[in-house]
Amino acid sequence: MADRRVLGENCGVPAEERKLATVLFADLVGSTELAGGQDPERVRALLDRFYDAMTAEVGRAGGTVEKFVGDAVMAAFGAPVAHEDDAERALHVAMGMQRRLGELFGGRLALRIGVNTGDVVVGQPREGSSFVTGDAVNVCARLEQAAAPGEILVGERTVAAARGAFEFAEPATVQAKGKPGGVVCRRLVRALSLTRPRGLGGLQPVFVGRGGEMVQLQQAYRRVVADGRPLLVSVVGDAGVGKTRLVREFWRWLGGQPEQPLLRSGRCLSYGHGITYWPLGEVLKEHFGILESDPPEVAAERVAGREGLGFTLGLAPPEGMHPLTVRDRLRTSWVGFLQELTAERPAAVLVEDLHWAGDELCDLLQMLAERVAGPLLLLVTARPELLDQRPGWARPAGVSLLRLEALPVAEAEQLAGALLGSSCPAPIRELVADGRRGTLFSPRS
C-alpha cells in the first residue's frame, strides 16, 4: 500500500505519497545533426511531431508524461494511477516509441531508453521539476545515458516484474554516479506477448478445492461433445479468487481426454490500440504459428483466403469498405473457421478477462455460441463487473454461468501450506483464514 506523508495539512499543501512505479527515460539521438542548417521553425515542427507521438504512446498505455526536456522525455507508470502491470506497460511503450520514431523519421533519428522500477515519492510538481522523485528515477536516468542508440536498458526489478512477457539479454553492469558497484541491467530483446504468464514466480502450481466447479466444467464439455453444438461458459469471480487456476487445471484435464480437443486461448487487454478482437487474434496467432515480431505480410499469407480473420489480426480492409461490412465479414469468417475446426474434432477456446472487452467482442462470442454448427466449448473468465456491464450476458440459450466464490478457510490454509510449506509464518496463515478469500498465495486470476 502507498505510504502517505502529510505535509502542511493545515495550510492546504497536498500530501506526498510513496508508491511503487516504473519510470521511463527516452532521449532522442541525432536531432542536433538533423537540425543543423535547417530553419528553426522546421526543427520546432520536427520536435513537435516527436513530442506528440511519444505522448500518444505513453497515454495509450495508461502512463503519465512527466516532462519533456529538450529532446528527451520522462514518463511514469504507476504514478499517480497504479495498475497491476505497470512494468509491462512501460516496456511495451518503450518498444512502441522505437517503432513510432522509425515511422516518423525513417531511421534518421534513434532513441536510447532506460526503464526502471522502484519506490518513488509522488507529489505536486513545481515548475521545471518532476512530480515523481527518488532513487529509482535517478537510476533510470543512468540506464538511459548508458544505452546505445536504438537500445532499451532495463533495471532488474522491472525484469523480474515482466519476466515471461519479454526476452532480455544477459545481465550487464553499467556505471552510475553514486553507485560504487554500478547498476545491473539487461537489454530488452523483444516482446513475447502483451501480458506476462499468470501466477507467482518461483511457486509450483497447486490446485486445492474447486471439485464441484471442476465437475461442472467437465460436464459442460461432455455436453458439447454429446450434442455436437456449441456452449458458452462464463467463470465469474473477484480478482484473485482463482479463476485462472481453475481453467488451467480444466485445460490440463481436456488435454488428457481420449479424443483430445483442439485447445486455443487468448486474453483481453485493459489498454492499448486496436485491441477490440485481441484475444481472438491471439487464438489465430497460436493456430497459424504467427509470431508477435512477424510483419503484416506474414499474417496475411497465413490467413490467405480468410479475409475476415485478417481483420481480426489488424490487417487493413480494402479501401472504401464500410465498417459494418468489415464487421460482418469478420463474424462470418469466424463462424466458418470454427466450424472447420470442429468438423475434425471437438474444440475449446478460452478468452480470459472478458470484463475488459468491448461490446463487439462480447456480441461476437454470443453469436458464435448460437451459429457454429459443431462441438465447440467457448470458455471465458471475468470479474463480476461483466454482469454489471451486460446484465443479460448469461440469459441466452447456449450460455452457462459459473460463479466462483472464495475458498473456505480450511482450503485456504491448505493452499497456503502447500505453496509455502511448514515454514509459512502463522500470522500469514491466519491472515488467509480471516479473510476467507484464498487469494494471498493463489495465482492471480
N, C-alpha and C positions, 0 to 999 in steps of 0.2 A: 504494500500500500504506500501511497505517497506520504511523505513527511512534510507537513506544513509548518512554516515558521511565521509567526505573526509579527509584522514589523510596523510600528507606529499605528496600532489598531485604533487608537483614539483620535488620530489625526487624518484618517482616511487613506493612508498608504496601504495598497493591497498586499496581501501576504505572498511571500515566496513559497515555492513548492519544490520539493525534491522528488525527482522521478527517474525512472529508467527510460532512456531514449537512445535512438540510433541517429547519429549525426553524419551528414554527407558534405564533403567539400569537393568542389569541382572547379578547376582552373583552365581557362582557355589558353592553348599553346599555339603560337604562330600569329596571333592577332596583330601584334606590333609590326611584323614584317608585311602582313597583308595590307595594313593601313598605311604603310609607308608611301608617301607621294600621292595618296588619294585625298579627295575633298573631305573635310571634316564632317560634312553632313552625310556623306555616303558611309563614312565609318560609323557615325552615330546610328544610321539606319541598320547597318550590319549588326551592331551590338544589340539594338532593339529586337531584331529577329531572334538573336541568341537568347536574350532575356525572356522573351515571350514563349519560345519553345521549351526552355528549361522550366519555367514557371508552370506551364501546362503539364509537363511530365510529373512534376512533384505533386501538383494539385490533384491529378487524376488518381494518384495512389494514396491520397489522404494525408500527405505530408504538408509541412509548412515551410515556405521560403523565408529563411531568417533575414537574409540581406544579400545584396549584390555589392561587391567591392571591385570596382574596375571591371575586369572581365572574369571575375570569379564569383561563384555562388555558394552559399551555405544553406542547407536545409535540415530540418529536424523531423523525425518520425517518432511519435510517442509523446510529443510535447507541442502544443498544450493538450492535444487529444491523443489518448493511448489506444492502440489496437493490439490484438493478440499476436500479430505477425509483422510488427514494425520492421524487424531486421530484414525479412524477405522483401518487404515493400521497398526499403531503401536500396537493396541490391538490384531489384528489377528496375527501379528508377535510374540507377547508375548505368545499367546497360541500355535503357531507353534513351538516356541522354546521348550516349555514344552513337546510337542509330540515328537519332534526330539530327545530330551535328553532321553526320555523313550525308543525310538527305538535303540539308540546307546548303552545305558548302562543298560537297563533293570531294572530301579529302584534303582541302586546302588548310583546314584547321583541325586540331586534335584537342582532346580533353585528358587531363590527368585527374584522377579521382581517388579520394580516400573515404572510407566508410568505417565508423567505429561505434560501438555500443558501450554504454556505461551510465553511471549516475550523473545527473545534471541538476542544476538549480534553475527553475523556471521562474522568471519574474517579469516585471514590466520593463520593456526596452527603453533605453534612453537614446536620444538622437545619435546616430552613428555607431551604436553598440548593439549587442545581441541580447535577446531575452532568455537565451539558454547559455549557461556558463558551467564550467567545471573541467576537471582533468580530461574527461572523455572528449571534450571539444578540442582541447589542445593537442591531444594525441591524434585525433582525426586530421587536424591541420598538418601535422608532421607526416602522416601517411600520404596525404595528397602531395606534399612537397617532394617526397621520396619516389613517387610513382613516375614512371616513364610516360611520354605522350601516348595516349590511347590505352593506358593501363589503369586498372582498378585495384588498389591495395586495401585489404580488409583486415580489421582487427580480429583477434582470436575470439573475443566474446561474441562478435557478430557471426563469425564462422560457426561457433557452437550453436547459436540460436537458429541458424538457417541450414544446418547440415542436413543433407538428404535432398534438398531442393536445388543445390548448386554444386558444381565441381570446382575445387580450389587446388592451386598448386601447392607444392611442399612449403612448410614454414620457412620464413626468412626473417632476419633481424635487420631493422633499419635504425640508423642513429637518430636520436631525438633529444633536443635540448631539455635538460632536467631529468633525463632518464639514463643513468650511468650504464645500465646494461642494454640500452636500446629498447626498441619495441618490436615484439614478434607479430608478424602479419603473414597473410597469404594473398597471392594474386588470384583474382576471380577469373576462372577459365570460361565457364558457361553456365547457363541455367539448365537444370534437368527437368524441372516442372515449375508451375506457378505457385505451388504450395509444398511445404515440407511434408514428409510422411507423418501420419498421426502417431501419437504415443510419446512416452518419455524415454529419451535416450538412455541406454545402459540398462534398462529393465526388460526382463523377459516377459512376453505377453502372458497374462494369467486370465483365465475365464472362470468366474465364480458366480453361482446362481444363474438366473435367467433361463432356467429349464423350461418354464411354461412358455416364455416368449420364443425360445428356440423351436419348441414343438409347433407353435403357430406358424412360424416361417416355413418349417418343413412341410406342414400340411398345405400351405399356400402353394408351394412348388409342386407338390404331388397333384393338387387340383389342376394346376396349369397343364401338367403332362397328361392327366387323365382326360380332361375336357378338350385339349388342343386349342385353347383360347387364352388370350392374354389376361393378366391380373396385375393391377397396380396396388402395391402395398406400401403404406407410409409408416415409418417408425418415427414417432414424435416424442421428444423429451427435452428437458432442460439441458443447457450446455454442461458437458462434463459428466452426464449421468451414465454414459456407457453405450451410446448408440453405435458408434464406430466399432467398438469391441464386439458387440453382438453381431453386427453384419459381417465382420471379418471372420468370426467363428462360423457363421452360416455359410459364408463363401468357401471356407475350408471343407465343410460338410458337402456342399454341392460338388466340389472337385473330387470327392470320393465316391460319387454315385456311379453305378454300373454303366449307365449311358450318360457320360459326363456332359453337362450342358456347356454351351459356349458362354463364357463369363467376360463381361466388359464393364468398365466403370469410369466415372468422371465426377468432378466436384465443381459446384458453383463457387464463384468468387464474389467477394464483398466489394471489390473495387476494380477499376481498370477500364480500358476502352475496348469495345467490340466483344463484350462478354455475354451477350444475350443467350447464345446457344453454346457457351464454352464447354460445359460438361459433355455434351454430345460431340463436340469437336474432339475432346479427349478420347471418347469412345472410338471415333473414326481413326485417330492417330494410332491408337493401340491396335486396331483391327488391320489397318493397311500399312503399318510399320513406318509411319511418318514421324520424323524427329522434330523437336522444337526448333532446331537450327536449320531445318530444310527450307529452301526458298519456296515461294508460292508455286513455282513451276513444277516442283516435285509433287506437291499436294495435288495439283491439277492433273498430273499424269496418273497418280494412283487412283483417283476417283473419276477417271475419264468416262464419259457417257452417263454420269450421275450428277447432273447439273446442280440439283438441289443440295446434294451432300457437299458440293464445293462451296455453296453459300454458307453452310454451317461452319466451314473452315475459314471463313472470311474472304473467300475469293470473290472478286467483283462480278456482279451480274452484267449482262450485256447492256450497252448504253441505251438509255431510253426505256428500260423495262420498269414497269410500275412497281412500287414497293409491295403492293398486295399480290401481284403476280409472283414476285420473288418469294414471298411468304408461302403462297400456295404450292409452288414448285418444291420448296424446301420440305413442306409437310408431306407432299405426295411421294417425294423421294425417300423419306424416312419410312413411310408405310411399306413401300416396295422393298427397301433394303432389309428391314426386319422380317418381312415375310420370306424373303430369300434365305435368310439365316435359319429361320425356324422350320423351313421346309426340309432341312438336312438333319437337324436335331434341336432339342429344346434350347432356349437361350435365356439368360438372366442379365439384365442391365441395371447397374446401381448408379444412382445420382445422389451425391451427398450434399448436405447443406442447402436444401431447396428453399429455406426461408430467405436466402439471398437472391433467389431467382425472380425474374420479372414475369408478367402475365403471359408473355409469348411462349416461354419455355413451359410453364405450368399448363397452358392450354394445349400445347403440343403433346405433352405426356398423357394428358387425359384423352386426347384424340387417338393416340396410339393404342391406349388400353381399349378403345372402342372398335377400332378399324383393322388392326393387324389380325390376320387370319392364321394363327399358329400358336404353338406353346411358348409364350413369352411371359416371363416374370419381370415386371418393372418394379424395382425396389428403390425407395427414396428415404433419406433421413432428413429431419428438420427439427427446428426448435418450435415451441408452441406458437410463436408469432405467425407461423404459416397459416394456422387455423384462424387467427385474428384477421389476417390479410384476405383470406379466402374462406369464409365461413362454410361454403358449400363444397369444400375440397373433397371430402370423403363420402359425399352422398350418391354420386352416380353409380350405376351398376358396374361391376368390374373393378371397384375401388375398395380397398380394405384399410382400416386404421388400427395400428398397434401403438398404444400409449406406453411409454417406458417410464416407470416410476423409479424412485431412488431405491438402492439396495437396503434391505433390512439391516439392523445394527449388527447382528451376528455375522451376516455375509460380508458386510463392510469390514469388520475386524478380520475375518478370514482372508479377504483380499489384501489388506494391508500386511498381514503376516506373511502371505505367500510371496508378495513382491519384495518386502524388505527383510524378511526373516525374523528370527527371535531377538535380534539386536535393535529392532524398532523401538524407540523410546515410548514408554507408557503414555505420556501426555499426548503424543500424536495419535496413538490408538484411541484414546478417549475422545480426542477431537473428532475423529472419523465417526465414532459411535454416537457422540452427542449430536452431531449434525445430521445423522441418519441419511447422508447423501451418497456415500460411496464414491465421491469424486476426487478426493485429495490425491489418491495414488492411482486411480483408474486412468487409462489412456484417454486423451481428450476426444470429445465427440463433436 
